[in-house]
Amino acid sequence: MNADTIRSQHDLALAAHLMQAPEVIAINKKIAQAEAQGVNGVRRRLLSTSVRLSPAMAPSLTRIAKDCIAKLGVDLPVELYAYSSPHFNAACVKPEEGRLFIMFSSSLLDSFDEEELRFVMGHELGHFIYGHHDIPVGHLLKGGAPISPDLALKLTSWSRFAEISADRAGAFCTQNLHAVARSLFKLSSGVTSSVVRFNLGDFLKQMDDMKLEDGAPGVGAPMEDWFMTHPFSPLRVKALQLFHHSQHMIPMGVNVETLELGVEGIMALMEPSYLESKTDASLAMRHLLFAGCLLVANANGDISKEEIVIFEQFFGQYKYKENFNLEKLREELPKRVDQVVKYNALPKRMQVLRDLCVMAKAENKAHHAEIVVLREIAHRLEVPAFFIEQLLNENPELD
């Protein structure tokens, strides 16, 4: 299998967009000029601060590297390094003079078994094969020149999906979901002692509890999450669980489109809420949600108490009124949808549909008339119809 086929489509799309950003172009030009003058000297710095691991010194790690290189189709010689640190960490350093460098902290090498190291190795190689070094997110977010909040949000969102792509590369190398989950548990908790016994189900339940803590439907993650460049570990494991059950890993698995939609829903927990943002794009989404909620709720000719509760959770400052002009909202629906399409990419449009499905399920089951309205809105938003079915039939239990 070509490793490019398993890359997150959200990573790919966001990366293409960011590569055209003037700030990214400018910093890459600056980095290229420094490299041309021999300023960086990555290998020299590694040789002076770390230990290069030869095949004789680290035969099992070398074997793992060769296996991952072959599976992922890496076309550069790879040098492995170890450095002293009490923290679990690994990094793939941007290639220099035709060599690729992968660094491991001493504590990680001491505490991870071979299958866990295989995931880490594949993950780091994934950053290289997907060209993630081409967007120097660290320079942009932590450099001297400030960037706009909008660009910062785009960079951190892309970085999270880049981690999803790298995780898939690691999972593809291991073919062992439990080993992958153990790796992420160790990386996030720092625990390797036998006093704590890893349990995949309990670890993933943390994601469900995270959803519950978010409160009312449609309310996004706290602001500090918006600028996290790595997705929260249980979210990564859940995304990898979907990947493990996809056509990428098993012949009869779920198709790629369903996989990407599922991952988008998981990652939305760390994205800012359009109900709170003041951009034109978010305003258009709120206008559609306002009309859509009322039209879905009234699809059967009557708006129930349960539906009013959901409406007021979304729009508490606009308490429900019986004299809302539903006829006018119906007439304006195409225009409101057009504004959403104009300003928002597909994943954002899906967020509105996700929240409209919350309204449809206000009485525990969506009625046929409500589904008809949802399908119409989905069609106008250019979102596949099966996304509606997926949301309405979503099983909250972990498999």
Secondary structure, 3 states (H helix, E strand, C coil): CCHHHHCCHHHHHHHHHHCCCHHHHHHHHHHHHHHHCCCCCHHHHHHHHCEECCCCCCHHHHHHHHHHHHHHCCCCCEEEEEECCCCCCEEEEEEECCEEEEEEEHHHHHHCCHHHHHHHHHHHHHHHHCCHHHCCHHHHHHCCCCCCHHHHHHHHHHHHHHHHHHHHHHHHHHCCHHHHHHHHHHHHHCCCCCCCCCCHHHHHHHHHHHHHHCCCCCCCCCHHHHCCCCCCHHHHHHHHHHHHCECCCCCCCECHHHHHHHHHHHHHHHCCCCCCCCCHHHHHHHHHHHHHHHHHHCCCCCCCHHHHHHHHHHCCCCCCCCCCCHHHHHHHHHHHHHHHHHHCCHHHHHHHHHHHHHHHCCCCCCCHHHHHHHHHHHHHHCCCCHHHHHHHCCCCCCC
